Amino acid sequence: MKTIKPVCITGASGFIAAHIVRELLEQGYRVRGTVRKTPANYPFLLSLPGAAERLELVQADLLAAGTYDRAVEGCDYVMHTASPYEINVKNPQTDLVDPAVNGTETVLESCLKSGSVKRVIFTSSIAAITDEPDSRKVFTEKDWNTMSSLDRNPYHFSKTSAELAAWDFIMKKRPAFDLVAINPFMVIGPSLGPSLNTSNEIIRDIMSGVYPGIMDMNWGFVDVRDVAKAHILAMETGTASGRYLCSAETMHMRELVELLKSSGFGSYALPKIDLTGKAGTLLMKALSFTQPKNTGIYIRTTIGRTMRYDNSKIKRELGISFKPVKESLIDSVNDMIKWGHLPPQKK
């Protein structure tokens, strides 16, 4: 299914969005991406294969009403990926929640005015499903994060608020287009641009001596290239509906460190002390109060808990198969070295 109409990608320079742009161009689609600065500031997008012929970049502002009218005009499909992703901010309301929620509503209003949009694919997050692992529970698309707030994991709160706003818009306005949400866990893998995304930053910190020991934490990981494919499959699959939890597999911090060691990265400042027992968890909870506020909250709501989830819906309905996390992690590290986010390996 190819269309002469462009596919609109908001926040096209973002970690996930850039891969969506690349994949769409590779498949022969026309793409119209929104960016915050003038297009010349994004050479890594403009130099993608097919970009000269089929990529158009337009400026847009998440907080300016009507700013996306031009971007979505004449499009059948819109992928809304633009949203701030930071853990520690000065003002959670203005720095995270307002851009996420108001930006979502602004994009959807423009889609409503366009008269052409058939489907919006919304980039949500596991953060909208939960901010606290529960060893007794397997999370699914039916779960919603009800615990986050401006004071507790505000990034999670912003993602939850934005997705709720999107579904509320659909329910109240009854537009001609439908909505599909993609909810990825920690998105890792190579970056098409020079910036460092937050999930890869955690890997970098583990390799840079930021963590004093191996903590009792596990995460769900998914390759950015698979997240991009999931968005496109959600666009192309007519029967796609609702939310899709998008994550390949979980990995404990201990497994992650061992993988990095066995993959030739043992010369980095990987944590060595095993703090995964009860005493270690209590110690790390105490030390978390010395960290920036929201980093500390994140540690305290995650450590000592096991994250479990069911990703069968996305595999069954969209037909996606995920890259092995070990492969994605190694690609992430090599890419961070290439971009200068990690120093070269010691000989």
N, C-alpha and C positions, 0 to 999 in steps of 0.2 A: 504494500500500500504506500504509494508515493503521491504527493500532492504538489500542484504548482503553487499552492498557497504556502506562505512561510509558517513554520512552527515558532511560536514566541517563547523565549526562555528569559525569565527575569533573573537579574543578578548573574549575568552570563560569565563573569570573570571568576565566580566562586569555584571552590574546589570540585564540588559535584557538578555544577552547571557547565564548567568548561569541558568536562568529559561528555556530558550530554550533547553539547555543541559539536564536539569532534565526532561522536558516534553518528549523529544525525547527518552531518556533512558526508561522512564516509558512506552512509546508506543512500545518498543522493537527494536528501531533503534540502529545501531552502530554509534558512534559519534567520530569525530576527531576534537579536539579543539585546537586553537592556543593560546599561552600565552607568556608573555614577559620574565618570569623567568623560572627556572627549575620547572618541574611538582610538585615536593615535596612542593613547596610554596603554593599549592592550595588544602589543605586537604578538604575544603568544597565541592570541585568538586569530588575529588577522593573517597569521602565517600558517594556519592549519590547512591541510590539503582540501581544496574546494572552496576555501573562504573567499578568495578573490571573486569567484563567480556567484556564490550562493549564501554569503553571510553579510548581514547588515547589522551594524551596531547603532543603537539610539540611546541617548541619555534619558534617565528617568530617576525620580526621587521618591523613595518609599512614603515620605510624609507629605507629598504635594498632591492634592486632589486633581484628578484628571491627567496626571503626568503619564499614565500608561495608555491613554486613549490611542495615541499614534502607534504605540508598540503592538497593540493587539488588533488593530484595524485590519480586517480582511483575513484574520487567522481562524482556522478551524480548531487548532489546539494551542493551549497555553500551559507552560510548565512554570509554576511559581516556586522558585528556589530561593529568592532573595530574602534573607533574614539575618540579623546579627548573631554571631556565635562567640560569646565571651563568658568566662566564668566569673571573673572579678571585675565589677564595674562600680563607678561612683554612685550612680543613680539608676537602680534597676528599672524603674518605671520609664524614664526617658531614654535610657541607653538600650534597653532590651524590649520591654513590653510594648511601648508605643510603636516603635518601628515594626515589630513583628505583627501586631494586631492591626494597626492602622494601614500598614503596607498591604496586608492581605485583603482588607476591605477595599482599599483603593484599586488594587488589581482586579478584584471581582466586579466592582462597579464598572470599570472600563470594559470588562468582558461582557457585562450585561448591556452596555450601551452599543457595543460593536454590532450585535445582531448576527454575527457570523460564527462565534465560538460554539463548538459542540462539546468540548470536554476540557476541564482544567485538571492538571495533575499537580497536586500540592506536595511539596517536600516537607514532611513533618519529621518526627524523630521518635525514638524509643522514649525520649524524655516526656512525650505526651501520653505514654502508656504507664510509666512508673518512674519514680526517682529513688526507689529503694528495693533492692532485690529481696526476695522472700523464699527461703529454702523450701518452704512447704507448698509453693505455688508455681504453676507453669503459666507464664503470661501469654496472652493472645491478643488479637485485634479488638476483642470485646472489652479489654481493660483500659481504664483511663486514670491518669495521674491526678489524684485528688488531694495530695499532701503538700505539693510545692506552693510557694507563695513568694511575695517580694522579699521576705526575710529568710526563706528556706529554699535553696537551690533556684534562684530567680531565673536562670537560663531555662531550666525545665519548665518553670511557670510560664515563661514567654512562649515557648513552643506549644504548650498545652492550650494557652489562651488563644494563640493564633489559629490552631486547628479547630478549636471549638467555635471560634468566630466564623471560620469558613463554612462549617456544617450548619451553623445558625443562619448564615446568609442564604444557603441553599434552601433550607426549610422555610424561611420567611418570604424570600423573594420569588421562589419557584422559577428560576431562570430556564431558558431553553437548553442550557448546557448542564452536564452532570459533573460531579467532582469525584476524583479518586486520590487517596492519600497514600504516600509511601513513607513508612516509618523505619528508617535505618537505625542500627545501633552504632557503634564506633566505626566510622568510615576511614579506612586506611588505604594506602597504595600510592602510586606515583602521582605527582602534581604536574599539571601542564603549565602552571605559572610559578613565579618565584616565591610567593607567600607560603607560609607554613600553616596548615590547618590544625585545629585544636587536637584532634585525635592523634595525628602523627606527632604532635608536640609532646603528648604523653609518652610515646615511645622514645622520643629524643631525650626526655627528662629521665626516663629509666636508664638510659645509656650514658647519662652525663653526671651521675652522682647526686641527683636531686633527691632521690629516695634513699633513706638511710638503711633500709632493709627490704626484704621480700615480704610484702604484706599479704594478708588473707583476703585478696580481692580477685574477682574474675569479671571478665567483660565479654560481651558479644561483639564480634568483629565482622565486617563486610568490606569487600574490595570496592573502591570507588567506581571501577569500571563496571562492576555488577550493579551498583546502584543506578548508574546511568542507563544500563540496559533495562533495569526494572521500570524506570520512567517511560522509556520508549515502548516497552511491552504493554504498559498500562494505557498508553495512547493508542496503540495498534490493536489491542484486544477489545473488541466491541463489548464483550460480556464482563469486562473488568468492572468492579464496583466496590465501594467502601474503602476500608483501610487495608494496607499490606505491611505486615511486620517484615522488615528486610534485613536479615542477618544470617551469616553463614554458619558460624559455630562459636561456642564460648571457649575461652582460654584463661586459665589461672595465671596470676603473675609469676608464679614459680615456673610454670611451663614456658611462659614467654621468655624468661631469663635464660632457661636451659636451651631453648631454641636458638636464641641469639648467640650463646656461647658455642653451641655445636655448629653454627653456620659461619664461624670465622670471625665473630665480632667480640671475642673474649677480651680484647685489649682495651675496650671501653670501660668506663667506670660503672659497671653493672653492680647492683646491690648484691652483697654476699651473705649478710646475716639473715638467718631465717627467723622472721617474726610472725609466722603464720599461726602459732599456737595462741591459746587464750591470753597468756601473759603478754605476748607480743602485740596482740590486738588491743589490749587495754593500754599498753604503752603508746601505741600509735594514735589511739583516740586522744590520749592526753597531749601528745605532741601536736595533734591537729589544731589545737587552740593557738599554737604559735604561727600558724600559716595564715595567709590572707583569708578573710572571713568566709567567703564562699567556697574556697578550696577546702577549708576545714570542715564546713558543713557537708560537702560532698564526701569527704573521707568518712566522716562519722555515720553517714546514712548508707554507706556502701560496704565498709570493711566488716569482715566476719560473716558476710552473707553470701549465699550462692544464687547467682542469676540463672534462671531457667526459663525458656520460652519455646513456643511452638511456631515454626516457620513453614508449616505444611501448606497454608493457604496460598502463599505467593508461588510456591513450587507447583502446586496443583493447578491454579487458575491462570497464572502467567507463564508457566512452563520454564521458569528460570532454573539454571543450575549454577551453583556458586563455586568460585575459585577456592582452593584450599587456603585457609588462613595463613599457614606457614609460608606459602608462596607470596602472599600479599605482604606479610611482614618483612620478608627479605627484600622485596621490591621497594617497600617504603624506606627502609634503611639506606639502600643503595641510592635511592632518589634524593634523600635528605643530604647524603654526602655530596652528590652531584650539585645540588643547589647551595651548598655551603652551610646548611643548618646543623650538620655534624662535621667534625674535623675528619680528614682522611684517616684511614686505619694506620696504626703504628706497625711498622715492619718488624 
